[in-house]
Amino acid sequence: MGKAKRRSFSLGINDRFTSLTREAAILEAVNFLENFDSEAYNIITLFGLSAEELLEAGASYETVKNIRGLLE
């Protein structure tokens, strides 16, 4: 095992989400978008979230418009 992979496992980076429902993923994506965290893009693409779902969960319109290329 390489040094970087060993470090990732020791930090618990890969254990961030053990199980995640679609509803929880939407809420996490909205939280990450509000905090300008790049993890939001991973969740959005993994679950194939739509702009409508993010807006209904409380994301601002401006934020959703900024990531429209990711959602289309």
ABEGO torsion letter per residue (X at the ends): XBAAAAAAAAAGAAAABABBBAAAAAAAAAAAAAAGBAAAAAAAAAAGBBAAAAAAAGBBAAAAAAAAAAAX
